[in-house]
Amino acid sequence: MTSPRSQPVSGHTPTPWEKGNVYVMRDGICLATCGTGNWMPKVEEANAAFIVEAVNSYAANQERIRELEKALRIMVENFKPFTLKPVGSTNSPVRMQQEHQIEIYKAARAALDPGAPK
C-alpha cells in the first residue's frame, strides 16, 4: 500500500480550504502548518488565515484579472492618445496632459503584453 505522499501529484487540493489554529486544512486533513504553535501564535494564526484567504480567492481573482485585461485591451484599442505632434507649449497643462496620456497608454500596452520589446 502506498501512502498519499508517494502518490503522483495531479493538482492542488480542492478549495475551499479552512484554518484550524496554525494549520491549513481540507476535509480534516492538514495541508500546511504555519509554525509550531510555540513561536508566535498570533503571527502563525494570521499566516494560516492569510494562506486560506489567498487559496480560496484565487479562482475569483483570476476571473477578475481576465475581466480587467479585457476592459484594458478594449480601452487601449479604442482610446489612443494624439501623438502626431506635441500640443501646446512646453510645460503647458495641455502638453503635460498629452504626455501623461502617452505614458499611460504605453504602460497599459506593456501590462497587456509584458514580453513585448519596449
ZAMARGU-4260 file (C-alpha; in steps of 0.2 Angstrom, whole numbers, plus 5000, padded with zeros to 4 digits):
<rodrens>
0) 5000/5000/5000 | 5007/5017/4996 | 5005/5032/5006 | 4996/5048/5000 | 5013/5057/5000
5) 5020/5045/4987 | 5006/5047/4975 | 5009/5057/4960 | 5003/5075/4961 | 4989/5078/4948
10) 4984/5095/4955 | 4981/5105/4971 | 4969/5101/4985 | 4951/5107/4980 | 4945/5123/4988
15) 4938/5129/5000 | 4952/5127/5012 | 4949/5131/5031 | 4960/5137/5045 | 4962/5127/5061
20) 4973/5136/5073 | 4990/5137/5064 | 4985/5123/5052 | 4978/5124/5034 | 4965/5110/5032
25) 4954/5102/5019 | 4941/5089/5025 | 4950/5087/5041 | 4967/5084/5033 | 4982/5095/5037
30) 4988/5103/5021 | 5001/5115/5029 | 5007/5121/5046 | 5012/5139/5050 | 5024/5136/5064
35) 5024/5125/5079 | 5012/5135/5089 | 5026/5140/5101 | 5035/5153/5092 | 5022/5167/5089
40) 5005/5160/5090 | 4996/5176/5084 | 5008/5178/5069 | 5006/5159/5065 | 4987/5160/5065
45) 4987/5176/5054 | 4999/5167/5042 | 4987/5152/5041 | 4972/5163/5039 | 4981/5173/5025
50) 4985/5156/5016 | 4967/5151/5017 | 4961/5168/5011 | 4973/5168/4996 | 4969/5150/4991
55) 4950/5152/4992 | 4950/5168/4982 | 4962/5163/4969 | 4949/5157/4956 | 4939/5173/4958
60) 4954/5184/4957 | 4959/5175/4941 | 4942/5178/4933 | 4943/5197/4939 | 4960/5198/4931
65) 4953/5192/4914 | 4939/5204/4915 | 4951/5219/4919 | 4963/5213/4905 | 4948/5213/4893
70) 4942/5230/4898 | 4960/5237/4897 | 4963/5229/4879 | 4946/5237/4873 | 4952/5254/4881
75) 4969/5253/4873 | 4962/5248/4856 | 4949/5262/4856 | 4957/5277/4865 | 4974/5281/4858
80) 4982/5297/4863 | 4986/5310/4850 | 5005/5308/4845 | 5006/5316/4828 | 5014/5331/4836
85) 5016/5339/4853 | 5001/5350/4858 | 5003/5367/4867 | 5019/5375/4873 | 5032/5366/4883
90) 5026/5363/4901 | 5008/5369/4897 | 4994/5360/4905 | 4988/5353/4888 | 5006/5347/4884
95) 5008/5339/4901 | 4991/5330/4899 | 4996/5324/4882 | 5012/5317/4888 | 5003/5309/4903
100) 4991/5301/4891 | 5005/5294/4881 | 5014/5287/4896 | 4998/5279/4902 | 4994/5271/4885
105) 5012/5264/4884 | 5010/5257/4902 | 4993/5249/4898 | 5001/5241/4882 | 5016/5235/4892
110) 5004/5227/4905 | 4994/5218/4892 | 5010/5211/4883 | 5024/5211/4896 | 5036/5201/4884
115) 5035/5214/4871 | 5050/5225/4867 | 5050/5242/4875
</rodrens>
